[in-house]
Amino acid sequence: MPRSLVLERKGQLSLREIALDQPMGPGDVRIAVHTVGICGSDVHYYTHGRIGPFVVEAPMILGHEASGTVTEVGAEVTHLKPGDRVCMEPGIPDPSSRASKMGIYNVDPAVRFWATPPVHGCLTSHVVHPAAFTYRLPDAVSFAEGAMVEPFAIGMQAALRARIQPGDIAMVLGAGPIGMMTALAALAGGCAKVLVADLAQPKLDIIGAYPGIETVNIRDMPAGRAIAQATDGWGADVVFECSGAAPAVLGLPALARPGGAVVLVGMPVDPVPMDIVGLQARELRVETVFRYANVYDRAIALIAAGRIDLKPLISDTVDFEDAVAAFDRAAEGRETDVKLQIRMPGA
């Protein structure tokens, strides 16, 4: 049995062997896992035992941001072979579902997503995964960068939802990992400038080192005043709400220009109020984001081309034997940490 990082119950992690049922189908590949990122949702399951209706009721392997090496391919797989370096899209939809046929498989009610109860994640030695959701990494893309494709895909989804036009000015609320990914995706999508607002100066310093990014510490200057100064009072073409904070959601209409767009990326823990009239008075277009669909290949292409450099966002990489300590560190929420990664045994 493989040794895995198991969430036994709320607040309890262990490194132990656990039986897994991983049959290989003709369209599947078997992958030796190399690098796994720690996501906020993993930490939330660890500290709270649930996210909305998804409740940890049995031991579950964590992790869904992963890269690895193909070790075996199914009989019908033609685009991958043993030895290929890959990253994996963690959500597996029903290909015959109505949502999948519409191209929005991310909102398929039947989707099975790694490390979402009761589905095991990928912090284990090997996984079996559909080849259709497994992507070969170009030589220029490392395993560490491959494990960053999953969170970057959320930023890509947000940028696509925004319908960015070349030269747009955007504002991102929240400089957490997803806020940073969204800011970089907005630049890649055509924005001339992106303002990122947050309370944590160390995180602002990290994202502010990228060309095209300007930062706003809202302890010193309100986000509304910053975007007004940057646009001569007109407002942002696109506002990405990535914090999930109720005050930020309520204040969105004051940040966007008339006819602009608001993209809701952050997920509040509880229902939050929204200024509907404020949105209406400017005829703001409101878009929402839930994970991603059909963007992995685009994300990998941007990284391989050197258009997006995610390496500065990897704060530390720890060995699998130190994975529990890494989760405890992630739960601390250090302002200097963006993304922690775990290197699997034998990697």
C-alpha positions in Angstrom: 0.0 0.0 0.0 1.3 3.5 -0.8 2.3 5.8 2.0 0.2 9.0 1.8 -0.6 12.2 3.7 -3.9 11.4 5.2 -6.4 13.8 6.9 -7.7 11.5 9.6 -10.3 14.0 10.9 -10.4 17.7 11.5 -7.1 18.8 12.9 -5.3 15.5 12.6 -2.9 14.6 9.8 -0.7 11.5 9.5 1.8 9.9 7.1 0.8 6.3 6.7 -0.2 3.6 4.4 -3.7 3.6 3.1 -5.5 1.2 0.7 -6.4 2.8 -2.6 -8.6 1.4 -5.4 -6.8 2.6 -8.5 -7.9 0.4 -11.5 -6.4 1.4 -14.9 -8.8 1.9 -17.7 -7.9 2.0 -21.4 -8.0 5.9 -21.4 -6.1 6.3 -18.2 -2.4 6.8 -17.2 -0.5 5.9 -14.1 1.7 8.7 -12.7 4.5 8.8 -10.2 3.7 12.0 -8.3 6.7 14.3 -8.0 5.6 17.7 -6.6 2.3 18.7 -4.9 1.3 22.3 -3.8 -0.6 23.0 -0.6 -3.8 24.8 -1.5 -6.0 26.9 0.8 -8.8 24.4 0.5 -6.4 21.6 1.7 -5.6 23.7 4.7 -9.3 24.6 5.3 -10.2 20.9 5.4 -7.4 20.3 7.8 -8.4 23.1 10.2 -12.2 23.1 9.8 -13.1 19.6 8.5 -15.4 21.0 5.9 -16.0 23.5 3.1 -19.6 24.3 2.6 -21.5 21.0 2.0 -18.3 19.0 1.6 -17.6 17.4 4.9 -14.7 15.1 5.8 -16.4 12.0 7.2 -13.7 9.5 6.6 -9.8 9.5 6.3 -8.9 11.4 3.0 -5.7 11.9 1.2 -5.1 15.7 0.6 -3.6 17.5 -2.4 -4.7 18.5 -5.8 -2.0 20.7 -7.3 0.4 18.2 -8.8 3.0 17.2 -11.4 4.7 13.9 -12.0 6.0 11.3 -14.5 3.9 8.8 -16.5 4.8 5.2 -15.7 2.0 3.4 -17.5 -0.6 4.2 -20.2 -3.9 2.6 -21.1 -4.4 0.8 -24.4 -6.3 3.8 -26.0 -3.8 6.5 -24.9 -1.8 7.9 -27.8 -0.6 11.4 -26.8 1.4 10.3 -23.7 4.0 7.6 -23.0 6.0 6.3 -20.0 8.6 8.8 -19.0 6.6 11.9 -20.0 6.7 14.7 -17.4 3.1 15.9 -16.8 0.7 17.9 -14.7 -2.8 16.8 -13.9 -6.1 18.7 -14.0 -7.7 17.4 -10.7 -11.4 17.6 -11.7 -12.9 14.7 -13.6 -16.3 15.4 -15.0 -18.8 13.0 -16.6 -18.0 13.4 -20.3 -21.6 12.7 -21.2 -23.1 15.3 -18.9 -25.0 18.3 -20.2 -22.4 20.6 -18.6 -19.5 18.8 -20.3 -21.2 18.9 -23.6 -21.6 22.7 -23.2 -17.9 23.0 -22.5 -18.5 24.0 -18.8 -17.4 20.8 -17.2 -16.1 22.6 -14.2 -19.7 23.1 -13.0 -20.8 19.5 -13.8 -22.6 18.4 -10.7 -21.0 14.9 -11.1 -17.4 16.2 -11.2 -15.0 14.2 -9.0 -12.3 16.6 -7.7 -9.2 15.4 -5.9 -9.2 16.0 -2.1 -12.9 17.0 -2.1 -14.7 14.6 0.2 -15.1 11.7 -0.4 -12.5 11.7 -3.2 -8.8 11.1 -2.3 -6.2 13.6 -3.4 -2.7 13.1 -4.8 -0.3 13.3 -1.9 0.6 9.7 -2.4 3.2 7.9 -4.5 1.2 7.1 -7.6 -2.2 8.1 -9.0 -4.3 6.9 -11.9 -5.8 9.7 -13.9 -7.7 10.1 -17.2 -5.2 10.9 -20.0 -7.6 13.5 -21.3 -6.9 15.6 -18.2 -3.2 14.9 -18.1 -0.9 17.4 -19.9 2.7 16.9 -21.0 5.1 19.5 -19.6 7.5 21.1 -22.1 11.2 20.8 -21.3 11.3 24.4 -20.2 8.7 23.9 -17.5 9.9 22.3 -14.2 7.9 19.9 -12.0 7.5 22.8 -9.5 6.0 25.0 -12.2 3.9 22.1 -13.4 2.3 21.9 -9.9 1.6 25.7 -10.1 -0.6 25.3 -13.3 -3.6 24.4 -11.2 -3.8 27.6 -9.2 -2.7 29.6 -12.2 -5.6 28.1 -14.2 -8.1 29.8 -11.8 -6.4 33.1 -12.7 -6.7 32.2 -16.3 -10.4 31.4 -15.9 -10.9 34.8 -14.2 -9.1 36.7 -17.0 -11.2 34.9 -19.7 -14.4 35.7 -17.8 -13.4 39.3 -17.6 -13.2 39.6 -21.5 -10.2 41.8 -21.2 -9.4 44.2 -24.0 -5.9 45.3 -24.9 -4.9 48.2 -22.7 -7.4 47.7 -19.9 -6.6 48.7 -16.4 -7.6 46.2 -13.8 -7.7 46.1 -10.0 -7.3 42.9 -8.0 -8.6 42.8 -4.4 -6.5 40.3 -2.4 -2.8 39.4 -2.7 -3.2 35.8 -1.8 -2.0 33.1 -4.2 -5.1 33.3 -6.3 -5.1 37.1 -6.3 -1.5 37.0 -7.5 -2.3 34.4 -10.2 -5.2 36.5 -11.4 -3.1 39.6 -11.6 -0.5 37.8 -13.8 -3.2 36.2 -15.9 -4.8 39.7 -16.4 -1.5 41.0 -17.7 -1.0 38.1 -20.0 -4.6 38.6 -21.2 -3.8 42.2 -22.4 -4.1 44.5 -19.4 -1.8 47.5 -19.6 -1.6 47.7 -15.8 -3.0 45.8 -12.8 -3.3 47.3 -9.3 -3.3 44.8 -6.5 -4.7 45.8 -3.1 -4.2 44.0 0.2 -3.3 44.6 3.9 -0.2 42.4 3.9 2.8 44.4 2.7 5.1 41.3 2.4 2.8 39.8 -0.2 2.4 43.1 -2.0 6.2 43.3 -2.2 6.3 39.9 -3.9 3.7 40.6 -6.5 4.8 44.2 -6.9 8.2 43.0 -8.2 6.5 42.0 -11.5 6.5 44.6 -14.3 3.0 46.0 -14.9 1.9 45.4 -11.3 1.3 48.3 -8.9 0.4 47.6 -5.3 -1.9 49.3 -2.9 -1.7 48.8 0.9 -5.2 49.6 2.0 -4.0 50.4 5.5 -2.5 53.5 3.9 -4.8 54.2 1.0 -8.3 53.0 0.2 -8.6 51.0 -2.9 -11.1 53.4 -4.4 -8.8 56.4 -4.1 -5.9 54.4 -5.6 -7.9 53.4 -8.7 -9.3 56.9 -9.0 -5.8 58.3 -9.1 -4.7 55.7 -11.6 -7.6 56.4 -14.0 -8.3 60.1 -13.5 -11.4 59.2 -11.6 -12.9 56.9 -14.3 -12.5 53.6 -12.5 -11.0 50.2 -13.4 -12.1 48.4 -16.6 -12.1 45.2 -14.6 -12.2 44.5 -10.9 -11.3 41.0 -9.7 -12.5 40.3 -6.2 -10.1 37.6 -4.9 -10.3 38.2 -1.1 -13.7 36.8 -0.3 -14.1 39.6 2.3 -17.6 41.0 2.8 -16.5 44.7 2.9 -14.6 44.2 -0.4 -17.6 42.7 -2.1 -19.9 45.5 -0.9 -17.5 48.1 -2.1 -17.1 46.8 -5.7 -19.3 49.3 -7.5 -17.1 52.2 -6.4 -14.0 50.7 -8.1 -15.2 49.9 -11.6 -15.8 52.3 -14.4 -19.3 52.7 -15.9 -20.0 49.7 -18.1 -17.0 47.9 -16.6 -16.8 44.3 -15.3 -16.6 42.8 -11.8 -15.3 39.2 -11.5 -16.0 37.3 -8.3 -13.1 34.9 -7.7 -12.8 34.8 -3.9 -15.2 32.5 -2.1 -16.7 34.0 1.1 -17.2 31.6 4.0 -20.7 32.9 4.6 -23.2 34.8 2.4 -22.3 38.4 2.1 -24.2 41.6 1.2 -23.9 43.1 -2.3 -24.8 46.7 -3.5 -27.1 45.8 -6.3 -28.2 49.4 -7.0 -24.5 50.4 -7.1 -23.9 47.8 -9.7 -27.0 48.7 -11.7 -26.2 52.5 -11.6 -23.0 51.8 -13.6 -24.4 48.9 -15.6 -21.6 46.7 -14.4 -21.2 43.2 -15.8 -20.8 40.7 -13.0 -19.0 37.4 -13.7 -18.3 34.5 -11.4 -15.5 31.9 -11.3 -15.6 28.3 -10.1 -12.4 26.5 -10.7 -11.7 26.4 -14.5 -12.4 24.7 -17.8 -10.4 24.3 -21.0 -7.5 26.5 -19.9 -4.7 24.1 -18.8 -3.1 24.0 -22.2 -3.1 27.8 -22.5 -1.6 28.1 -19.0 1.2 25.7 -19.8 1.9 27.5 -23.1 2.3 30.9 -21.3 4.7 29.4 -18.8 6.7 27.6 -21.4 7.0 30.8 -23.6 8.4 32.7 -20.6 5.4 35.1 -20.6 4.5 34.1 -17.0 7.1 33.3 -14.4 5.6 31.6 -11.4 8.8 30.6 -9.7 9.0 33.7 -7.4 5.7 32.6 -5.9 7.0 29.3 -4.6 8.0 30.2 -1.1 9.5 26.8 -0.1 9.6 23.2 -1.1 9.7 20.5 1.7 10.3 16.8 1.6 7.3 14.5 2.0 8.5 13.4 5.5 8.0 17.0 6.6 4.5 17.4 5.0 2.6 17.6 8.3 4.9 20.5 9.5 4.4 22.1 6.1 0.6 22.0 6.6 1.0 23.5 10.0 3.1 26.3 8.5 0.5 26.9 5.8 -2.2 27.1 8.5 -0.3 29.9 10.2 -0.9 32.1 7.2 2.5 33.7 7.2 2.5 37.0 5.3 5.8 36.0 3.6 4.4 32.7 2.2 2.6 32.4 -1.1 2.9 28.8 -2.2 4.4 25.9 -0.2 5.1 22.7 -2.1 5.8 19.1 -1.1 8.4 16.9 -3.0 7.4 13.3 -3.0 9.7 10.4 -2.1 12.0 9.4 -5.0 11.4 12.7 -6.8 
